[in-house]
């Protein structure tokens, strides 16, 4: 078996394992293995192939990590006004229950309201920040 065939098989195996694990970084290492296979096709010896695989794979992993770190995290779909028109609406909460919830009449129905952790449950105006299941997550206005 030629060296390039071995590199192609390793790259294919890395892609197959990535499909089961879901780690994108394994695909970046597979890119390094493909580069080593191309180096083998070009006639490079085994040492150069290993160096090419290590350098290209590592550079791909580091590059992808930097790109992912630079991007802001995606907001939760549950907190997007374009998905749920209740987001941003103002509620008046008269009293909180001892379990940290409150009940309010909103849109003609009785809703259970919870608030973000770490806030004291005080009566007043609250803004709907997110829909969590069938509960409204609110924050103080």
DSSP file (Angstrom, degrees, kcal/mol; ACC not computed):
  #  RESIDUE AA STRUCTURE BP1 BP2  ACC     N-H-->O    O-->H-N    N-H-->O    O-->H-N    TCO  KAPPA ALPHA  PHI   PSI    X-CA   Y-CA   Z-CA
    1    1 A X              0   0    0      0, 0.0     2,-0.0     0, 0.0     0, 0.0   0.000 360.0 360.0 360.0 134.9    0.0    0.0    0.0
    2    2 A X     >  -     0   0    0      1,-0.1     4,-1.7     4,-0.0     5,-0.1  -0.335 360.0-115.5 -77.0 161.0    1.4    3.4   -0.9
    3    3 A X  H  > S+     0   0    0      1,-0.2     4,-2.0     2,-0.2     5,-0.2   0.875 115.1  54.9 -63.8 -38.2    2.0    6.1    1.6
    4    4 A X  H  > S+     0   0    0      1,-0.2     4,-2.5     2,-0.2    -1,-0.2   0.894 105.3  53.0 -64.6 -38.3   -0.6    8.4    0.0
    5    5 A X  H  > S+     0   0    0      1,-0.2     4,-2.5     2,-0.2    -1,-0.2   0.907 107.4  52.1 -62.1 -41.0   -3.3    5.7    0.2
    6    6 A X  H  X S+     0   0    0     -4,-1.7     4,-2.3     1,-0.2    -1,-0.2   0.915 110.0  48.4 -61.4 -43.1   -2.6    5.3    4.0
    7    7 A X  H  X S+     0   0    0     -4,-2.0     4,-2.5     2,-0.2    -2,-0.2   0.899 110.9  50.7 -64.5 -40.9   -3.0    9.1    4.4
    8    8 A X  H  X S+     0   0    0     -4,-2.5     4,-2.4     2,-0.2    -2,-0.2   0.908 110.8  49.0 -63.8 -40.8   -6.3    9.1    2.5
    9    9 A X  H  X S+     0   0    0     -4,-2.5     4,-2.5     2,-0.2    -2,-0.2   0.908 111.4  49.4 -64.3 -41.9   -7.6    6.2    4.6
   10   10 A X  H  X S+     0   0    0     -4,-2.3     4,-2.4     2,-0.2    -2,-0.2   0.905 111.3  49.5 -63.2 -41.2   -6.6    8.0    7.8
   11   11 A X  H  X S+     0   0    0     -4,-2.5     4,-2.1     2,-0.2    -2,-0.2   0.917 111.9  48.6 -64.2 -42.6   -8.3   11.2    6.6
   12   12 A X  H  X S+     0   0    0     -4,-2.4     4,-2.3     1,-0.2    -2,-0.2   0.899 111.1  50.1 -63.2 -40.8  -11.5    9.2    5.8
   13   13 A X  H  X S+     0   0    0     -4,-2.5     4,-2.6     2,-0.2     5,-0.2   0.898 109.1  52.0 -64.9 -39.9  -11.4    7.5    9.2
   14   14 A X  H  X S+     0   0    0     -4,-2.4     4,-2.1     1,-0.2    -2,-0.2   0.902 110.4  48.3 -63.3 -40.2  -11.1   10.9   10.9
   15   15 A X  H  X S+     0   0    0     -4,-2.1     4,-1.7     2,-0.2    -2,-0.2   0.909 111.6  50.3 -65.6 -41.4  -14.1   12.2    9.0
   16   16 A X  H  X S+     0   0    0     -4,-2.3     4,-1.1     1,-0.2    -2,-0.2   0.915 111.3  47.5 -63.7 -43.2  -16.1    9.1    9.9
   17   17 A X  H  X S+     0   0    0     -4,-2.6     4,-2.1     1,-0.2     3,-0.4   0.878 108.5  56.2 -65.3 -36.5  -15.2    9.4   13.6
   18   18 A X  H  X S+     0   0    0     -4,-2.1     4,-3.3     1,-0.2     5,-0.3   0.871 100.9  57.8 -63.0 -36.0  -16.1   13.1   13.4
   19   19 A X  H  < S+     0   0    0     -4,-1.7    -1,-0.2     1,-0.2    -2,-0.2   0.838 111.6  42.1 -63.1 -31.9  -19.6   12.2   12.1
   20   20 A X  H  < S+     0   0    0     -4,-1.1    -2,-0.2    -3,-0.4    -1,-0.2   0.831 124.1  34.7 -82.4 -33.8  -20.1   10.1   15.3
   21   21 A X  H  < S-     0   0    0     -4,-2.1    -2,-0.2    -5,-0.1    -3,-0.2   0.771  90.5-139.6 -95.3 -28.0  -18.6   12.5   17.8
   22   22 A X     <  +     0   0    0     -4,-3.3     2,-0.7     1,-0.2    -3,-0.1   0.644  50.1 143.5  78.5  14.4  -19.6   15.9   16.3
   23   23 A X    >>  -     0   0    0     -5,-0.3     3,-1.0    -6,-0.2     4,-0.5  -0.800  37.7-161.3 -91.9 117.9  -16.3   17.5   17.0
   24   24 A X  H >> S+     0   0    0     -2,-0.7     4,-1.1     1,-0.2     3,-0.8   0.753  84.1  71.5 -68.9 -24.0  -15.4   19.9   14.2
   25   25 A X  H 3> S+     0   0    0      1,-0.3     4,-1.7     2,-0.2    -1,-0.2   0.816  88.6  62.0 -64.1 -29.8  -11.8   20.0   15.3
   26   26 A X  H <> S+     0   0    0     -3,-1.0     4,-1.8     1,-0.2    -1,-0.3   0.843  99.6  55.4 -65.1 -32.1  -11.3   16.4   14.0
   27   27 A X  H <X S+     0   0    0     -3,-0.8     4,-1.7    -4,-0.5    -1,-0.2   0.865 103.8  54.5 -65.8 -35.1  -12.2   17.6   10.5
   28   28 A X  H  X S+     0   0    0     -4,-1.1     4,-1.3     1,-0.2    -2,-0.2   0.888 107.5  49.2 -66.3 -37.7   -9.4   20.2   10.8
   29   29 A X  H  X S+     0   0    0     -4,-1.7     4,-1.7     1,-0.2    -1,-0.2   0.857 106.4  56.9 -67.6 -33.5   -7.0   17.3   11.6
   30   30 A X  H  X S+     0   0    0     -4,-1.8     4,-2.3     1,-0.2    -2,-0.2   0.851 100.6  58.1 -64.3 -33.7   -8.4   15.5    8.6
   31   31 A X  H  X S+     0   0    0     -4,-1.7     4,-2.1     1,-0.2    -1,-0.2   0.906 104.9  50.9 -61.2 -40.5   -7.4   18.5    6.5
   32   32 A X  H  X S+     0   0    0     -4,-1.3     4,-2.0     1,-0.2    -2,-0.2   0.887 108.8  50.9 -62.8 -38.8   -3.8   18.0    7.7
   33   33 A X  H  X S+     0   0    0     -4,-1.7     4,-2.0     2,-0.2    -2,-0.2   0.874 108.4  51.6 -67.8 -36.1   -4.0   14.3    6.7
   34   34 A X  H  X S+     0   0    0     -4,-2.3     4,-2.3     2,-0.2    -2,-0.2   0.899 108.3  52.2 -64.6 -40.5   -5.2   15.3    3.2
   35   35 A X  H  X S+     0   0    0     -4,-2.1     4,-2.1     1,-0.2    -2,-0.2   0.891 109.0  50.0 -62.4 -38.7   -2.3   17.7    3.0
   36   36 A X  H  X S+     0   0    0     -4,-2.0     4,-2.2     2,-0.2    -1,-0.2   0.878 108.4  52.8 -66.8 -37.1    0.1   14.9    3.9
   37   37 A X  H  X S+     0   0    0     -4,-2.0     4,-2.1     2,-0.2    -2,-0.2   0.902 109.7  48.5 -64.1 -40.4   -1.6   12.7    1.2
   38   38 A X  H  X S+     0   0    0     -4,-2.3     4,-1.7     2,-0.2    -2,-0.2   0.876 109.7  52.2 -66.5 -36.7   -1.0   15.4   -1.4
   39   39 A X  H  <>S+     0   0    0     -4,-2.1     5,-2.4     2,-0.2     4,-0.4   0.890 108.7  51.0 -65.1 -37.5    2.6   15.7   -0.2
   40   40 A X  H ><5S+     0   0    0     -4,-2.2     3,-1.2     1,-0.2    -2,-0.2   0.895 108.0  51.9 -66.1 -39.0    3.0   11.9   -0.6
   41   41 A X  H 3<5S+     0   0    0     -4,-2.1    -1,-0.2     1,-0.3    -2,-0.2   0.847 106.0  55.7 -62.6 -33.1    1.6   12.2   -4.2
   42   42 A X  T 3<5S-     0   0    0     -4,-1.7    -1,-0.3    -5,-0.1    -2,-0.2   0.551 124.5-105.3 -77.9  -6.8    4.2   14.9   -4.8
   43   43 A X  T < 5 +     0   0    0     -3,-1.2    -3,-0.2    -4,-0.4    -2,-0.1   0.608  64.1 156.0  96.5  13.2    7.0   12.5   -3.8
   44   44 A X      < -     0   0    0     -5,-2.4    -1,-0.2    -8,-0.1     2,-0.0  -0.395  43.5-112.8 -70.7 150.4    7.9   13.8   -0.3
   45   45 A X     >  -     0   0    0      1,-0.1     4,-2.1    -2,-0.1     3,-0.2  -0.256  34.5 -94.1 -79.0 174.3    9.4   11.3    2.1
   46   46 A X  H  > S+     0   0    0      1,-0.2     4,-2.3     2,-0.2     5,-0.2   0.830 122.4  54.5 -61.1 -37.2    7.7   10.1    5.3
   47   47 A X  H  > S+     0   0    0      1,-0.2     4,-2.2     2,-0.2    -1,-0.2   0.926 109.9  46.2 -64.1 -44.6    9.3   12.8    7.5
   48   48 A X  H  > S+     0   0    0     -3,-0.2     4,-2.8     1,-0.2    -2,-0.2   0.885 110.8  54.1 -64.9 -38.6    8.1   15.6    5.3
   49   49 A X  H  X S+     0   0    0     -4,-2.1     4,-2.6     2,-0.2    -2,-0.2   0.924 109.4  47.3 -61.7 -44.6    4.6   14.1    5.2
   50   50 A X  H  X S+     0   0    0     -4,-2.3     4,-2.5     2,-0.2    -2,-0.2   0.903 112.9  49.0 -63.1 -41.8    4.4   13.9    9.0
   51   51 A X  H  X S+     0   0    0     -4,-2.2     4,-2.9     2,-0.2     5,-0.3   0.918 111.7  49.0 -64.6 -43.0    5.6   17.5    9.3
   52   52 A X  H  X S+     0   0    0     -4,-2.8     4,-2.6     2,-0.2     5,-0.4   0.925 112.3  48.5 -62.1 -44.6    3.0   18.7    6.7
   53   53 A X  H  X S+     0   0    0     -4,-2.6     4,-2.1     1,-0.2     5,-0.3   0.917 115.1  45.0 -61.7 -43.5    0.2   16.8    8.5
   54   54 A X  H  X S+     0   0    0     -4,-2.5     4,-2.4    -5,-0.2     5,-0.2   0.928 116.8  43.4 -67.6 -45.6    1.2   18.2   11.8
   55   55 A X  H  X S+     0   0    0     -4,-2.9     4,-2.6     2,-0.2     5,-0.2   0.946 119.2  41.3 -68.2 -48.9    1.7   21.8   10.6
   56   56 A X  H  X S+     0   0    0     -4,-2.6     4,-2.2    -5,-0.3    -2,-0.2   0.921 118.1  47.0 -67.8 -43.3   -1.5   22.0    8.4
   57   57 A X  H  X S+     0   0    0     -4,-2.1     4,-2.3    -5,-0.4    -2,-0.2   0.933 115.4  45.0 -63.3 -46.2   -3.7   20.1   11.0
   58   58 A X  H  X S+     0   0    0     -4,-2.4     4,-2.8    -5,-0.3     5,-0.2   0.913 113.0  50.5 -64.3 -43.0   -2.5   22.2   13.9
   59   59 A X  H  X S+     0   0    0     -4,-2.6     4,-2.7    -5,-0.2    -1,-0.2   0.889 111.0  50.0 -62.7 -38.3   -2.8   25.5   11.9
   60   60 A X  H  X S+     0   0    0     -4,-2.2     4,-2.6    -5,-0.2    -2,-0.2   0.922 112.0  47.0 -65.8 -43.7   -6.4   24.5   11.0
   61   61 A X  H  X S+     0   0    0     -4,-2.3     4,-2.4     2,-0.2    -2,-0.2   0.938 115.6  44.9 -63.1 -47.2   -7.3   23.7   14.5
   62   62 A X  H  X S+     0   0    0     -4,-2.8     4,-2.4     2,-0.2    -2,-0.2   0.915 113.8  50.3 -64.1 -43.0   -5.8   26.9   15.9
   63   63 A X  H  X S+     0   0    0     -4,-2.7     4,-2.1    -5,-0.2    -2,-0.2   0.920 112.0  46.8 -61.4 -44.2   -7.4   28.9   13.1
   64   64 A X  H  X S+     0   0    0     -4,-2.6     4,-2.6     1,-0.2    -1,-0.2   0.900 110.8  52.6 -65.4 -39.4  -10.8   27.4   13.7
   65   65 A X  H  X S+     0   0    0     -4,-2.4     4,-2.3     1,-0.2    -1,-0.2   0.915 110.0  48.3 -62.1 -42.3  -10.5   28.0   17.4
   66   66 A X  H  X S+     0   0    0     -4,-2.4     4,-1.7     2,-0.2    -1,-0.2   0.885 111.6  49.7 -66.0 -38.2   -9.7   31.6   16.9
   67   67 A X  H  X S+     0   0    0     -4,-2.1     4,-1.3     2,-0.2    -2,-0.2   0.929 112.6  47.1 -65.2 -44.9  -12.6   32.1   14.5
   68   68 A X  H  < S+     0   0    0     -4,-2.6    -2,-0.2     1,-0.2    -1,-0.2   0.885 112.0  50.5 -64.2 -38.9  -15.0   30.4   17.0
   69   69 A X  H  < S+     0   0    0     -4,-2.3    -1,-0.2     1,-0.2    -2,-0.2   0.840 107.4  54.1 -69.1 -32.4  -13.7   32.5   19.9
   70   70 A X  H  < S+     0   0    0     -4,-1.7    -1,-0.2    -5,-0.2    -2,-0.2   0.811  93.7  84.8 -73.0 -30.2  -14.1   35.8   17.9
   71   71 A X  S  < S-     0   0    0     -4,-1.3     2,-0.2    -3,-0.1     3,-0.1  -0.470  83.3-119.7 -74.9 141.7  -17.8   35.1   17.1
   72   72 A X        -     0   0    0     -2,-0.2    -1,-0.1     1,-0.1     3,-0.1  -0.515  38.5 -96.6 -74.7 149.5  -20.4   36.1   19.6
   73   73 A X        -     0   0    0     -2,-0.2     2,-0.2     1,-0.1    -1,-0.1  -0.359  43.1-102.9 -65.2 145.1  -22.6   33.3   21.0
   74   74 A X        -     0   0    0      1,-0.1    -1,-0.1    -3,-0.1     3,-0.1  -0.481  38.3-116.7 -68.4 135.1  -25.9   32.9   19.3
   75   75 A X        -     0   0    0     -2,-0.2     2,-0.1     1,-0.1    -1,-0.1  -0.377  37.8 -92.4 -69.8 153.9  -28.8   34.2   21.3
   76   76 A X    >   -     0   0    0      1,-0.2     3,-1.7     3,-0.1    -1,-0.1  -0.430  24.7-135.1 -65.3 136.3  -31.4   31.8   22.5
   77   77 A X  G >  S+     0   0    0      1,-0.3     3,-1.5     2,-0.2     6,-0.2   0.819 104.9  65.8 -61.4 -29.6  -34.3   31.4   20.1
   78   78 A X  G 3  S+     0   0    0      1,-0.3    53,-1.3     5,-0.1    -1,-0.3   0.675 102.4  47.6 -66.9 -16.0  -36.5   31.6   23.1
   79   79 A X  G <  S+     0   0    0     -3,-1.7     2,-0.5    51,-0.2    -1,-0.3   0.211  85.7 108.1-110.6  15.4  -35.4   35.2   23.7
   80   80 A X    X>  -     0   0    0     -3,-1.5     4,-2.2     1,-0.1     3,-1.2  -0.826  57.7-152.1 -98.5 125.9  -35.8   36.6   20.2
   81   81 A X  T 34 S+     0   0    0     -2,-0.5    -1,-0.1     1,-0.3     6,-0.1   0.813  95.6  62.5 -64.1 -30.5  -38.7   38.9   19.5
   82   82 A X  T 34 S+     0   0    0      1,-0.2    -1,-0.3     3,-0.1     3,-0.2   0.722 112.1  37.5 -68.7 -19.4  -38.9   37.8   15.9
   83   83 A X  T <4 S+     0   0    0     -3,-1.2     2,-0.5     1,-0.3    -2,-0.2   0.804 128.5  28.0 -96.9 -38.6  -39.7   34.3   17.1
   84   84 A X    ><  -     0   0    0     -4,-2.2     3,-1.5    -7,-0.1    -1,-0.3  -0.959  61.7-159.7-132.0 113.4  -41.9   35.1   20.0
   85   85 A X  T 3  S+     0   0    0     -2,-0.5    -4,-0.1     1,-0.3    -1,-0.1   0.580  86.4  73.6 -71.0  -8.6  -43.9   38.4   20.1
   86   86 A X  T >  S+     0   0    0      2,-0.1     3,-2.0     3,-0.0    42,-0.3   0.739  71.3 105.7 -74.2 -21.8  -44.3   38.2   23.9
   87   87 A X  T <  S+     0   0    0     -3,-1.5    42,-0.2     1,-0.3     3,-0.1  -0.387  85.4  18.7 -63.2 128.9  -40.6   39.1   24.4
   88   88 A X  T 3  S+     0   0    0     40,-3.1    -1,-0.3     1,-0.3    41,-0.1   0.269  89.6 134.7  95.4 -10.9  -40.3   42.7   25.5
   89   89 A X    <   -     0   0    0     -3,-2.0    39,-2.7    39,-0.1     2,-0.4  -0.404  53.8-124.1 -71.5 150.0  -43.9   43.0   26.8
   90   90 A X  E     -A  127   0A   0     37,-0.2     2,-0.3    -3,-0.1    37,-0.2  -0.813  26.4-171.0-100.9 133.6  -44.3   44.6   30.2
   91   91 A X  E     -A  126   0A   0     35,-3.3    35,-2.7    -2,-0.4     2,-0.6  -0.911  19.2-136.5-120.3 148.7  -46.2   42.8   33.1
   92   92 A X  E     -A  125   0A   0     -2,-0.3     2,-0.6    33,-0.2    33,-0.2  -0.938  19.4-165.0-103.4 119.4  -47.3   44.1   36.5
   93   93 A X  E     -A  124   0A   0     31,-2.9    31,-2.4    -2,-0.6     3,-0.1  -0.925   9.7-176.4-109.4 119.6  -46.6   41.6   39.2
   94   94 A X        +     0   0    0     -2,-0.6     2,-0.3     1,-0.3    29,-0.2   0.877  67.5   0.8 -82.9 -41.0  -48.4   42.2   42.4
   95   95 A X        -     0   0    0      8,-0.2     8,-0.4    27,-0.1     2,-0.3  -0.998  60.4-137.0-152.5 148.5  -46.9   39.4   44.6
   96   96 A X        -     0   0    0     -2,-0.3     6,-0.2    25,-0.2     2,-0.1  -0.800  24.9-125.2-101.9 144.0  -44.4   36.6   44.4
   97   97 A X    >   -     0   0    0      4,-3.8     3,-1.7    -2,-0.3    24,-0.1  -0.378  30.0-104.9 -80.9 166.2  -45.0   33.2   45.8
   98   98 A X  T 3  S+     0   0    0      1,-0.3    -1,-0.1     2,-0.1     4,-0.1   0.731 118.3  61.8 -66.8 -21.6  -42.5   31.6   48.2
   99   99 A X  T 3  S-     0   0    0      2,-0.1    -1,-0.3     1,-0.0     3,-0.1   0.383 122.2-102.3 -86.4   5.7  -41.2   29.2   45.5
  100  100 A X  S <  S+     0   0    0     -3,-1.7    15,-0.5     1,-0.3     2,-0.2   0.561  87.8 109.4  88.6   9.2  -40.0   32.2   43.5
  101  101 A X        -     0   0    0     13,-0.1    -4,-3.8    20,-0.0    -1,-0.3  -0.679  47.1-161.4-110.1 168.4  -42.8   32.2   41.0
  102  102 A X  E     -B  113   0A   0     11,-1.8    11,-3.3    -6,-0.2     2,-0.5  -0.959  13.8-133.0-141.8 159.7  -45.7   34.5   40.4
  103  103 A X  E     +B  112   0A   0     -8,-0.4     2,-0.3    -2,-0.3    -9,-0.2  -0.970  28.4 172.1-117.0 130.8  -49.1   34.2   38.6
  104  104 A X  E     -B  111   0A   0      7,-2.1     7,-3.2    -2,-0.5     2,-0.7  -0.969  34.9-122.2-135.2 152.0  -50.3   36.9   36.2
  105  105 A X  E     +B  110   0A   0     -2,-0.3     2,-0.4     5,-0.2     5,-0.2  -0.856  43.7 164.3 -92.1 120.1  -53.1   37.2   33.8
  106  106 A X  E >   -B  109   0A   0      3,-2.9     3,-1.4    -2,-0.7    -2,-0.1  -0.994  61.1  -4.4-143.6 129.7  -51.6   37.9   30.4
  107  107 A X  T 3  S-     0   0    0     -2,-0.4    -1,-0.1     1,-0.3     3,-0.1   0.838 129.4 -55.6  54.3  38.2  -53.3   37.7   27.0
  108  108 A X  T 3  S+     0   0    0      1,-0.2     2,-0.3    -3,-0.0    -1,-0.3   0.592 121.4  87.8  78.1  11.2  -56.5   36.3   28.5
  109  109 A X  E <  S-B  106   0A   0     -3,-1.4    -3,-2.9    -5,-0.0     2,-0.5  -0.934  81.1-104.9-137.8 161.0  -54.8   33.4   30.3
  110  110 A X  E     -B  105   0A   0     -2,-0.3     2,-0.3    -5,-0.2    -5,-0.2  -0.769  41.3-169.9 -87.4 126.0  -53.1   32.7   33.6
  111  111 A X  E     -B  104   0A   0     -7,-3.2    -7,-2.1    -2,-0.5     2,-0.5  -0.877  21.7-130.4-117.5 147.7  -49.3   32.5   33.3
  112  112 A X  E     -Bc 103 135A   0     22,-0.6    24,-2.3    -2,-0.3     2,-0.4  -0.847  28.2-157.3 -93.1 133.8  -46.6   31.3   35.7
  113  113 A X  E     +Bc 102 136A   0    -11,-3.3   -11,-1.8    -2,-0.5     2,-0.3  -0.921  14.2 178.8-116.7 136.2  -43.8   33.8   35.8
  114  114 A X  E     - c   0 137A   0     22,-2.7    24,-2.8    -2,-0.4     2,-0.3  -0.901  15.8-142.7-125.4 160.0  -40.2   33.2   36.9
  115  115 A X  E     - c   0 138A   0    -15,-0.5    24,-0.2    -2,-0.3     3,-0.1  -0.821  33.5 -78.9-122.0 165.7  -37.3   35.7   37.1
  116  116 A X    >   -     0   0    0     22,-1.4     3,-1.2    -2,-0.3    -1,-0.1  -0.279  60.7 -95.6 -58.2 141.9  -33.7   35.5   36.3
  117  117 A X  T 3  S+     0   0    0      1,-0.2    -1,-0.1    -3,-0.0     3,-0.1  -0.268 106.7  35.3 -60.0 145.4  -31.7   33.9   39.2
  118  118 A X  T 3  S+     0   0    0      1,-0.3     2,-0.4    -3,-0.1    -1,-0.2   0.376  88.5 113.8  94.4  -3.6  -30.1   36.3   41.6
  119  119 A X    <   -     0   0    0     -3,-1.2     2,-0.3    -4,-0.1    -1,-0.3  -0.811  68.6-118.4-102.5 143.0  -32.8   38.9   41.6
  120  120 A X        -     0   0    0     -2,-0.4     2,-1.2    -3,-0.1    -3,-0.0  -0.606  28.9-118.3 -77.2 133.5  -35.0   39.6   44.7
  121  121 A X        +     0   0    0     -2,-0.3     2,-0.4   -24,-0.1   -25,-0.2  -0.596  50.8 158.3 -76.2  98.1  -38.7   39.0   44.1
  122  122 A X        -     0   0    0     -2,-1.2   -29,-0.1   -27,-0.1   -27,-0.1  -0.927  43.9-105.1-119.9 146.1  -40.3   42.4   44.5
  123  123 A X  S    S+     0   0    0     -2,-0.4     2,-0.3   -29,-0.2   -29,-0.2  -0.302  72.1  77.8 -64.5 152.3  -43.7   43.6   43.2
  124  124 A X  E    S-A   93   0A   0    -31,-2.4   -31,-2.9     2,-0.0     2,-0.4  -0.969  80.7 -22.0 147.9-160.5  -43.6   46.0   40.3
  125  125 A X  E     -A   92   0A   0     -2,-0.3    16,-1.9   -33,-0.2     2,-0.3  -0.693  54.4-178.6 -89.4 135.5  -43.1   46.2   36.5
  126  126 A X  E     -AD  91 140A   0    -35,-2.7   -35,-3.3    -2,-0.4     2,-0.4  -0.970  20.3-136.1-133.6 148.3  -41.2   43.4   34.7
  127  127 A X  E     -AD  90 139A   0     12,-3.0    12,-2.1    -2,-0.3     2,-0.5  -0.874  26.4-117.2-104.1 136.0  -40.3   42.9   31.1
  128  128 A X  E     + D   0 138A   0    -39,-2.7   -40,-3.1    -2,-0.4    10,-0.2  -0.611  37.9 171.3 -71.9 119.8  -40.7   39.4   29.5
  129  129 A X  E     -     0   0A   0      8,-3.0     2,-0.3    -2,-0.5     9,-0.2   0.724  59.0  -4.9-101.3 -28.5  -37.1   38.4   28.5
  130  130 A X  E     - D   0 137A   0      7,-1.7     7,-3.0   -44,-0.1     2,-0.6  -0.990  57.6-122.9-163.7 153.8  -37.7   34.8   27.5
  131  131 A X  E     - D   0 136A   0    -53,-1.3     2,-0.7    -2,-0.3     5,-0.2  -0.948  25.6-171.9-106.4 116.6  -40.2   32.0   27.2
  132  132 A X  E >   - D   0 135A   0      3,-2.5     3,-2.0    -2,-0.6     2,-0.4  -0.892  62.7 -57.2-112.5 100.4  -39.1   28.9   29.1
  133  133 A X  T 3  S-     0   0    0     -2,-0.7     0, 0.0     1,-0.3     0, 0.0  -0.535 119.5 -23.4  64.3-119.9  -41.5   26.1   28.3
  134  134 A X  T 3  S+     0   0    0     -2,-0.4   -22,-0.6    -3,-0.1     2,-0.3   0.076 122.9  93.3-108.6  23.2  -44.9   27.5   29.4
  135  135 A X  E <  S-cD 112 132A   0     -3,-2.0    -3,-2.5   -24,-0.1     2,-0.6  -0.870  71.6-129.0-115.1 149.2  -43.4   30.0   31.8
  136  136 A X  E     -cD 113 131A   0    -24,-2.3   -22,-2.7    -2,-0.3     2,-0.6  -0.866  15.9-150.0 -96.6 121.7  -42.5   33.6   31.2
  137  137 A X  E     -cD 114 130A   0     -7,-3.0    -8,-3.0    -2,-0.6    -7,-1.7  -0.824  26.1-173.6 -89.9 123.5  -38.9   34.5   32.4
  138  138 A X  E     -cD 115 128A   0    -24,-2.8   -22,-1.4    -2,-0.6     2,-0.3  -0.779  18.8-158.7-120.3 160.5  -39.0   38.2   33.4
  139  139 A X  E     - D   0 127A   0    -12,-2.1   -12,-3.0    -2,-0.3   -24,-0.0  -0.985  37.4 -91.9-135.8 149.3  -36.5   40.9   34.4
  140  140 A X  E       D   0 126A   0     -2,-0.3   -14,-0.2   -14,-0.2   -16,-0.0  -0.272 360.0 360.0 -61.2 138.3  -37.1   44.0   36.4
  141  141 A X              0   0    0    -16,-1.9    -1,-0.2     0, 0.0   -15,-0.1   0.456 360.0 360.0 -80.2 360.0  -37.8   47.1   34.3
